[in-house]
Amino acid sequence: MRIVDLKIEDVAFGGKGVAREQGKAVFVPYTVESELVSAEIVREKKQFAGAELVEVKESSPHRVEPQCHYFGRCGGCAYQHVSYEHQLAIKWRQVRDALQRIGKLKDVPMRPIIPSPRQYAYRNRITVHAQDGAIGFFRRDSHRLIDIEHCPISSDEVNRALAELRAQPYVRDGHYTLRASASARIFSQTNAPVADALRDLIVDLVPPKQELLIDAYCGAGFFAKALLDNFERVIGIDWDKFAIDAARENATAKETYIAGDVEDVEAAVSAAFTSSDVQPRALGTSAATTMIVDPPALGLSANVRKAILELSPPTFIYVSCNPPTLARDLRELQQKFAINSVTPLDMFPQTAEIEVLVHLHA
């Protein structure tokens, strides 16, 4: 393998710096744009190459000292070497660039990124792995474990749970989810203050006095229950029956939660109207219908995109944890929808992950 000097031009989604060498893109982790670095080429393809950082010869003013001594070996964090303000700038730019490049959106109505009140000690849940006596996370770009005693981006309660797990005389190989509280084991956002900011933003965007809310991928009803006063009827759909059970526990008469496949969202919504005077046809014609989707990283399937285009709810909110799949979906949804605003949120400081809320109208 050869060592080359590179000028970092940008930081790509995923956290790696981008340089050019003989016209080919070279990706170098733990670098910042404008830096001059020495790097070893370790993977070379026809269109791009991968490299490992050897030395920072000219440092960016945004470079800082990482707070975790596992940083650079653990695969969890990508940006501890970057000041927090610049992390926000990088993520904002990555969202815009993905929507322009993949989504073919020209004038993206970007809003400022919403920061996390805590840059460390914010995670209320982690999943660690145990194998051959080691307990921790996977190494970067590897399926090998690195033994972790303390995770600086996790809360004190989570780190106490990690210490208790490590103190056990025997830990069976497997995966262990450690939580800050012993609440119901259903999906919830790992950064509570930013999740609350996301919920509050959605509440502000949804018009008042609506007839129907369709909350797809609703989980335990985090968004739906905050919007009850805005709607005459609320329908939530999720494949996770435990989350749906939690949503049903304190549901009002106006709420219906369906444990089912979001793939068949039209059938699920129609089923919710079987004992109602409101007809399913109103979904596509009522000016007082709102739909929220919060899919996993894979984004919306082709079937779900088709169903959304057919339903064409006048107010449509898309919450994404993966800008590239978001951009792909928006490229198709532009057939019926216009984008009002795009708001990134930093749900996961120090990592390459980005949460995005897009507000659209039909």
C-alpha positions as CSV (number, residue, x, y, z in Angstrom):
1,M,0.0,0.0,0.0
2,R,1.2,3.5,-0.7
3,I,1.1,6.7,1.4
4,V,0.0,10.0,-0.3
5,D,-0.5,13.6,0.8
6,L,-4.1,14.8,0.3
7,K,-6.1,18.0,0.7
8,I,-9.4,17.2,2.3
9,E,-12.1,19.0,0.2
10,D,-15.4,17.9,1.9
11,V,-16.9,15.5,4.5
12,A,-19.2,13.0,3.0
13,F,-22.4,11.5,4.6
14,G,-21.0,8.8,6.9
15,G,-18.3,11.0,8.3
16,K,-15.3,10.4,6.0
17,G,-13.3,13.3,4.5
18,V,-13.1,13.5,0.7
19,A,-9.9,14.2,-1.2
20,R,-8.8,13.8,-4.8
21,E,-5.9,11.9,-6.1
22,Q,-5.3,11.6,-9.8
23,G,-8.9,12.5,-10.4
24,K,-10.2,9.8,-8.1
25,A,-12.2,10.4,-4.9
26,V,-10.3,9.2,-1.8
27,F,-12.2,8.8,1.5
28,V,-10.3,9.4,4.7
29,P,-11.9,9.0,8.2
30,Y,-11.3,11.4,11.0
31,T,-10.4,14.4,8.8
32,V,-12.0,17.8,8.4
33,E,-12.3,19.8,5.2
34,S,-9.4,22.1,4.4
35,E,-6.9,19.9,6.2
36,L,-3.7,18.6,4.5
37,V,-3.1,15.1,5.6
38,S,-0.9,12.1,4.9
39,A,-2.9,8.9,4.4
40,E,-2.3,5.3,3.4
41,I,-4.4,3.9,0.5
42,V,-5.8,0.6,1.8
43,R,-8.6,0.0,-0.7
44,E,-8.6,1.0,-4.4
45,K,-11.5,0.7,-6.8
46,K,-12.0,2.0,-10.3
47,Q,-14.0,5.1,-9.2
48,F,-12.7,5.7,-5.6
49,A,-10.3,4.7,-3.0
50,G,-10.3,4.2,0.8
51,A,-7.5,5.4,3.0
52,E,-6.4,5.5,6.7
53,L,-5.2,8.7,8.3
54,V,-1.4,8.6,9.0
55,E,-0.7,12.3,9.9
56,V,-2.5,15.6,10.0
57,K,0.0,18.0,8.5
58,E,-2.1,21.1,8.4
59,S,-5.0,21.0,10.9
60,S,-8.4,22.6,10.6
61,P,-9.4,25.3,13.1
62,H,-12.5,23.1,13.8
63,R,-10.4,20.1,15.0
64,V,-10.7,19.4,18.7
65,E,-9.5,16.7,21.1
66,P,-11.8,13.6,21.3
67,Q,-13.3,12.9,24.7
68,C,-13.3,9.2,24.3
69,H,-10.1,7.1,24.3
70,Y,-11.9,4.5,22.2
71,F,-12.5,7.0,19.4
72,G,-10.9,5.9,16.2
73,R,-11.2,2.2,17.1
74,C,-14.9,2.0,18.1
75,G,-17.3,2.2,15.2
76,G,-19.9,4.3,17.0
77,C,-18.7,7.9,16.6
78,A,-17.4,9.7,13.6
79,Y,-17.0,13.3,14.7
80,Q,-15.5,13.6,18.1
81,H,-12.4,15.3,16.5
82,V,-14.7,18.1,15.2
83,S,-16.1,21.0,17.2
84,Y,-19.8,20.7,17.8
85,E,-20.7,23.9,15.9
86,H,-18.9,22.5,12.9
87,Q,-20.5,19.1,13.2
88,L,-23.9,20.9,12.9
89,A,-22.7,22.7,9.8
90,I,-21.4,19.5,8.2
91,K,-24.7,17.7,8.8
92,W,-26.8,20.6,7.5
93,R,-24.8,20.6,4.3
94,Q,-25.0,16.8,3.9
95,V,-28.8,16.9,4.1
96,R,-28.9,19.7,1.5
97,D,-26.4,18.0,-0.8
98,A,-28.3,14.6,-0.6
99,L,-31.6,16.3,-1.5
100,Q,-30.0,18.1,-4.4
101,R,-27.9,15.2,-5.8
102,I,-30.1,12.2,-5.2
103,G,-33.5,13.9,-4.9
104,K,-32.9,16.2,-7.8
105,L,-34.4,19.1,-5.8
106,K,-33.2,22.5,-7.0
107,D,-34.2,25.0,-4.4
108,V,-34.3,23.1,-1.1
109,P,-36.1,25.2,1.6
110,M,-33.6,24.4,4.4
111,R,-34.2,25.5,7.9
112,P,-31.4,25.8,10.5
113,I,-30.4,22.5,12.2
114,I,-31.8,21.9,15.7
115,P,-28.9,21.1,18.0
116,S,-28.8,18.7,20.9
117,P,-28.7,20.4,24.3
118,R,-26.1,17.7,25.3
119,Q,-23.2,16.8,23.0
120,Y,-22.2,13.9,25.4
121,A,-24.0,11.8,27.9
122,Y,-27.2,12.1,25.9
123,R,-28.0,8.4,24.9
124,N,-30.7,6.8,27.0
125,R,-30.2,3.4,25.4
126,I,-27.3,1.4,23.9
127,T,-26.9,-2.1,22.6
128,V,-23.7,-3.8,23.5
129,H,-22.4,-7.2,22.3
130,A,-20.7,-9.9,24.3
131,Q,-18.3,-12.5,22.8
132,D,-15.5,-14.5,24.3
133,G,-15.4,-12.4,27.4
134,A,-15.4,-9.0,25.7
135,I,-18.4,-6.7,26.1
136,G,-18.7,-3.6,23.9
137,F,-19.2,-2.4,20.4
138,F,-17.9,-3.5,17.0
139,R,-14.7,-2.0,15.8
140,R,-14.9,0.4,12.9
141,D,-15.5,-1.4,9.5
142,S,-15.2,-4.7,11.3
143,H,-17.2,-7.5,13.0
144,R,-14.6,-7.7,15.8
145,L,-15.5,-6.4,19.2
146,I,-13.7,-3.8,21.2
147,D,-14.1,-4.1,25.0
148,I,-15.8,-1.0,26.4
149,E,-15.8,0.0,30.0
150,H,-17.5,3.4,29.6
151,C,-19.3,5.2,26.7
152,P,-19.1,9.0,26.9
153,I,-22.1,9.7,24.7
154,S,-24.3,7.5,27.0
155,S,-26.0,8.8,30.1
156,D,-24.8,8.0,33.6
157,E,-27.7,5.6,34.1
158,V,-26.7,3.6,30.9
159,N,-23.1,3.5,31.9
160,R,-24.1,2.2,35.4
161,A,-26.1,-0.5,33.6
162,L,-23.0,-1.3,31.5
163,A,-20.8,-1.5,34.7
164,E,-23.4,-3.9,36.3
165,L,-23.4,-6.1,33.2
166,R,-19.6,-6.2,33.2
167,A,-19.5,-7.0,36.9
168,Q,-21.4,-10.3,36.4
169,P,-19.3,-13.4,36.8
170,Y,-20.5,-14.8,33.6
171,V,-22.1,-13.0,30.6
172,R,-23.4,-15.2,27.8
173,D,-22.4,-14.3,24.3
174,G,-25.1,-12.2,22.6
175,H,-26.6,-8.7,22.4
176,Y,-27.7,-6.7,25.4
177,T,-29.8,-3.5,25.3
178,L,-29.1,-1.2,28.3
179,R,-31.6,1.5,29.1
180,A,-31.7,4.5,31.4
181,S,-35.0,3.4,32.7
182,A,-36.9,0.1,33.0
183,S,-39.8,1.3,30.9
184,A,-41.6,-0.8,28.3
185,R,-39.1,-2.3,25.9
186,I,-40.4,-0.6,22.7
187,F,-38.7,1.6,20.3
188,S,-38.1,5.2,21.4
189,Q,-35.7,7.9,20.4
190,T,-32.4,7.7,22.2
191,N,-32.0,11.5,22.7
192,A,-35.1,12.6,24.7
193,P,-34.7,16.4,24.5
194,V,-34.2,16.4,20.7
195,A,-37.1,13.9,20.3
196,D,-39.2,16.4,22.3
197,A,-38.1,19.2,20.0
198,L,-39.0,17.1,16.9
199,R,-42.5,16.4,18.4
200,D,-43.0,20.0,19.2
201,L,-42.0,21.1,15.7
202,I,-44.6,18.7,14.2
203,V,-47.3,20.0,16.6
204,D,-46.5,23.5,15.3
205,L,-46.6,22.5,11.6
206,V,-49.9,20.6,11.7
207,P,-53.0,22.8,11.0
208,P,-55.6,23.0,13.8
209,K,-59.1,21.5,13.6
210,Q,-58.2,18.6,11.3
211,E,-60.5,15.6,10.6
212,L,-58.0,12.7,10.3
213,L,-54.4,11.9,11.2
214,I,-52.7,8.9,9.7
215,D,-49.6,8.1,11.7
216,A,-47.6,5.4,9.8
217,Y,-44.7,3.7,11.7
218,C,-46.4,5.2,14.8
219,G,-44.6,3.2,17.5
220,A,-46.3,3.8,20.8
221,G,-48.0,7.0,19.5
222,F,-45.3,9.5,20.4
223,F,-46.5,12.0,17.7
224,A,-50.1,11.0,17.5
225,K,-50.8,11.5,21.2
226,A,-49.3,15.0,21.1
227,L,-51.7,15.9,18.3
228,L,-55.0,14.6,19.7
229,D,-56.5,18.0,20.2
230,N,-55.9,18.8,16.5
231,F,-57.9,15.9,15.1
232,E,-61.4,14.3,15.2
233,R,-59.9,10.9,14.4
234,V,-56.4,9.4,14.8
235,I,-55.2,6.2,13.1
236,G,-51.7,4.7,14.0
237,I,-50.1,1.8,12.2
238,D,-47.0,-0.1,13.1
239,W,-45.6,-3.6,12.7
240,D,-44.4,-3.7,16.3
241,K,-47.3,-5.2,18.3
242,F,-45.6,-4.4,21.6
243,A,-45.5,-0.7,20.6
244,I,-49.1,-0.9,19.5
245,D,-50.1,-2.5,22.8
246,A,-48.5,0.5,24.6
247,A,-50.3,3.0,22.4
248,R,-53.6,1.3,23.1
249,E,-53.2,1.4,26.9
250,N,-54.4,4.9,27.4
251,A,-56.0,5.5,24.0
252,T,-59.1,7.7,23.8
253,A,-62.2,6.9,21.8
254,K,-60.9,8.9,18.8
255,E,-57.7,6.8,18.6
256,T,-57.3,3.5,16.6
257,Y,-53.9,1.7,16.6
258,I,-53.4,-1.2,14.2
259,A,-50.6,-3.8,14.5
260,G,-49.9,-4.5,10.9
261,D,-47.8,-3.9,7.8
262,V,-47.5,-0.3,6.8
263,E,-47.0,-1.7,3.2
264,D,-50.8,-2.0,3.0
265,V,-51.5,1.4,4.6
266,E,-54.8,1.9,2.6
267,A,-56.2,-1.4,3.7
268,A,-55.2,-0.7,7.3
269,V,-56.8,2.7,7.3
270,S,-60.0,1.4,5.6
271,A,-60.2,-1.3,8.3
272,A,-60.2,1.4,11.0
273,F,-63.3,2.9,9.4
274,T,-65.4,-0.2,9.5
275,S,-67.4,1.0,12.5
276,S,-67.3,4.7,11.6
277,D,-69.7,7.0,9.8
278,V,-66.7,8.5,8.0
279,Q,-66.0,6.9,4.6
280,P,-62.4,5.9,3.5
281,R,-62.9,7.9,0.3
282,A,-62.6,11.0,2.4
283,L,-58.9,10.3,2.8
284,G,-58.1,11.5,-0.7
285,T,-60.5,14.4,-0.8
286,S,-60.7,16.0,2.6
287,A,-58.6,19.2,3.1
288,A,-58.4,18.3,6.7
289,T,-56.2,15.1,6.5
290,T,-52.6,14.9,7.7
291,M,-50.2,12.0,7.3
292,I,-47.0,11.4,9.2
293,V,-44.4,8.8,8.2
294,D,-41.3,7.9,10.3
295,P,-39.8,4.9,8.5
296,P,-36.6,3.0,9.4
297,A,-33.4,3.8,7.6
298,L,-34.4,1.9,4.4
299,G,-37.0,4.6,3.9
300,L,-40.4,4.0,2.2
301,S,-40.9,1.0,0.0
302,A,-42.2,1.4,-3.5
303,N,-45.7,0.2,-2.4
304,V,-45.8,2.7,0.4
305,R,-44.7,5.6,-1.9
306,K,-47.5,4.5,-4.3
307,A,-50.1,4.5,-1.6
308,I,-49.0,7.9,-0.4
309,L,-49.3,9.3,-3.9
310,E,-52.7,7.8,-4.3
311,L,-53.9,9.1,-0.9
312,S,-52.3,12.6,-1.4
313,P,-53.0,13.9,2.1
314,P,-53.0,17.7,2.0
315,T,-50.5,17.9,4.9
316,F,-47.7,15.3,4.8
317,I,-44.8,15.1,7.2
318,Y,-41.8,12.8,6.6
319,V,-39.4,12.1,9.5
320,S,-36.2,10.4,8.3
321,C,-33.1,9.0,9.9
322,N,-31.3,8.5,6.5
323,P,-30.9,11.5,4.1
324,P,-30.1,9.4,1.0
325,T,-33.2,7.2,1.2
326,L,-35.2,10.4,2.1
327,A,-33.9,12.0,-1.0
328,R,-34.8,9.0,-3.1
329,D,-38.4,9.0,-1.8
330,L,-38.9,12.7,-2.2
331,R,-37.8,12.5,-5.8
332,E,-40.8,10.3,-6.5
333,L,-43.2,12.1,-4.1
334,Q,-42.6,15.4,-6.0
335,Q,-45.2,14.1,-8.5
336,K,-48.0,15.2,-6.0
337,F,-46.3,17.1,-3.2
338,A,-44.4,20.4,-2.8
339,I,-41.9,20.9,0.0
340,N,-42.6,23.6,2.5
341,S,-39.5,23.1,4.7
342,V,-36.6,20.8,5.5
343,T,-35.4,20.8,9.1
344,P,-32.4,18.7,10.2
345,L,-32.1,17.7,13.9
346,D,-28.9,16.5,15.6
347,M,-30.4,13.5,17.4
348,F,-27.0,11.8,17.6
349,P,-24.0,14.2,18.3
350,Q,-20.5,12.9,17.6
351,T,-22.0,10.3,15.2
352,A,-22.6,10.5,11.5
353,E,-26.4,10.0,12.0
354,I,-28.8,12.8,11.0
355,E,-32.5,13.1,11.7
356,V,-34.6,15.2,9.2
357,L,-38.1,16.5,9.2
358,V,-39.7,17.4,5.9
359,H,-43.0,19.3,5.8
360,L,-44.9,18.9,2.5
361,H,-48.3,19.7,1.0
362,A,-50.3,18.2,-1.8
